[in-house]
């Protein structure tokens, strides 16, 4: 069967949507179609990919307007009787064709306070932890940094608050540190003042697009919001601090 793929072509400025026709067969994913188009008619078409197994996060794109991994989006889940649009992620600047500049994310990660463990619990330099505490943060380590959650987040995508908001991926990263049973660092003030956690209105769109099925909103963002509220907006704590000053 022949299908039409409408792909964004162009550099940083402008760009246009170009139609390509190619034969598709059973079992193909969107990335297969892109590779086939490169081989047949558009050898200069630029796209990122690496593992083709949904684990490297490189081939993020917007397919029919929805942020997805091209290597994990099967053609039999899409209506290919209509043109399939493939565009780069909109939350980041375009580089060429389907490639975006995601370097902002790496700069954000550098600004988050690092892991700060408590002293060992035993003379042999080891720590004691409950398995339930370990399990709590294990989910967050599944993140492949595809940045689909960043792309779908309206604070970044629609309002361009990149200087004020770190986005769901790095709220997950912060949660992995904050909830680690050995960590002693306090990041709530940074979350409140520098990282814009208040901008998130928990629409759960980030959770819906996560290819690793991390429960971003319920298990990471909401608990962090609760920590910020407890630390900085709890009226009883404010009263205690007031009396301590006196």
Secondary structure, 3 states (H helix, E strand, C coil): CEEEEEEEECCCCCCEEEEEEEECCCCCEHHHHHHHHHHHCCCCCCCCCCCCCCCCCCCEEEECCEEEEHHHCEHHHCCCCCCEEEECCCCCCEEECCEECCHHHHHHHHHCCCCCECCCCCCCCCCCCCHHHHHHHHHHHHCCCCCHHHHHCHHHHCCCCCCCCCCHHHHHHHHHHHCCCCECCCCHHHHHHCCCHHHCCCCCHHHHHCCCCCCHHHHHHHHHHHHHHHHHCCHHHHHHHHHHHC
